[in-house]
Amino acid sequence: MSDDFLYTGRDMKATHGGLGITEDDWNAAAAHLVESLDKFKVPKTEKDELVAFVMTLKKDIVDK
């Protein structure tokens, strides 16, 4: 993703902590993301880049 983007909102751990998001929830959301990207014909390079970025957030979103 572009280094030009600066997110200034709450961090993922603070935002999602305590919501009880499970591995199954994560997998369902990831599947929906990929389906949406495919539906709108997002090129593979961009899709792979976005999915790779989103995967870095998993540890802060899924409750263990």
N, C-alpha and C positions, 0 to 999 in steps of 0.2 A: 504494500500500500504506500501511497505517497507520504513522504516525510513532511509535506506541507500542512498536513492535517493535525491539529492539536485539540484533543479532547479535554474539556475542562469540567466535566460532570463528576459525579461520585464514582469511586472505583467499583469494580465488579463485585468484589468481596462484600463491601458494605451494602451495596444495592441488593444483592441476592442472598446474603446471609440469613439463615433462619427460615427461608421459604420452603425448605424441604425438597428442593429440586433433586431428583434422582437421576441415576445413569440412564434409566429408560426415558425419562423426560428429556434429557439431553439428546439422546439418540433420535427421539421423535422430532425435536426441534431442528436438529441437524438435517434430518431427512427432508423436512419441509423446506429448509433453506435451499438444499440442492435441487429439489423439485422446482422451486420458484426460479432459481437461476437458469435451470434447463428450459422452463416454460418461456422465459423471456430471451432465450438464446444468447446468454452471456457467454462470450468466448472462453474456451478452456483455460487459457492462461490467467485471465482475470478471475474466473471461478476458482481455480486452484489456489490463487493468491488469497482470495477472501476466505475460503474454507480453512486454509492454513492459519490465517490470522485468528479466526474465530476459535479454532482448536486451542490456541494459546490461552484462551480465557476460561477453558473448562475447569481448571483447578480452582478457580475463584467463584465458580457458579454452582457446580454440583456439590451438594452436601454429602459428606462422607459418613 
